[in-house]
Amino acid sequence: MPIDREKLLNWPFEPVEQTYTEKDAILYALGLGFGADPLDEGELHFVFEEEGFSAVPTMAAVLGTPGFWVRDPESGVTWQKVLHGEQSIELHKPLPPAATVVADNHVKEVIDKGDGRGALIYTERVITDKATGEKLATNVSTTFARDDGGFGGPPVEQPQPHALPDREPDKSLDLPTLPQAALIYRLSGDPNPLHASPKVAKAAGFHAPILHGLCTLGVAGRAVLDTHCDYDAARFKSLKLRFSAPVFPGETIRTEMWKDGNVVSFRASVVERDVVVLNNGRVEVAD
């Protein structure tokens, strides 16, 4: 069954309510490697609830997710062939250290790239604080449905990625990941066995389980938070990027950054393999 664009644009998502605690926020931070140096006071307040505790801004990416909804046969999507292509996060205010949130999800656009070229599905998720009604964050996730182009969608121009500056990076930061990083990070809401089971990973063509793409995103966000926000979560306003290649737990992620005004452009690569894993990155920071 081919993709029906109108059906996807009107997909009946139910609101997702999620309660997270300080323990959940700490677990998310530990999954990104925060606290690797227990004496680093900048990172301590993300992993210790008694030191001016803050939630990591990129945790917004894992709140109120609708699950792997394209696996529903009614979607018409060949779910075995989908990739997470892009992600953006806009923080309307700092995430509370603990809260009950409500997320409203909807498909905002479906782009037919043509027969044999796949399709792009843009899903938006708006997260609000249930207690106050305040909007906390807006996420937009791009799913690349590699096997589902040519369904006859109207011509829609694909948004262009953020262009990186044509100069050497202003700063870079190398952050190692733990061999068990994926096993920790999956406890923040993505139990896909691809990130835990060697058998599943080998069946998918990898020599070992891979790190979650959103974990790699979080590590790069951590680098920007350290380098350009002095670990002040309130200064981290938005993030957007493209996923380029997987990371294997235990590898070192190098984030190269360029700062122009309040915009930090970045890309991330694996040091050991010299492979770009995140590209066209853009973070808006506050002074």
Secondary structure by P-SEA (a helix, b strand, c coil): ccccaaaaaaccccbbbbbbcaaaaaaaaaaacccccccccccccccccccccccccccccccccccccccccccccccccccccbbbbbbccccccbbbbbbbbbbcccccccccbbbbbbbbbbbbccccccccbbbbbbbbccccccccccccccccccccccccccbbbbbbbccaaaaaaaaccccccccccaaaaaaaccccccccaaaaaaaaaaaaaaccccccccccccccccccccccccbbbbbbbcccccbbbbcccccccccccccbbbbbbcc
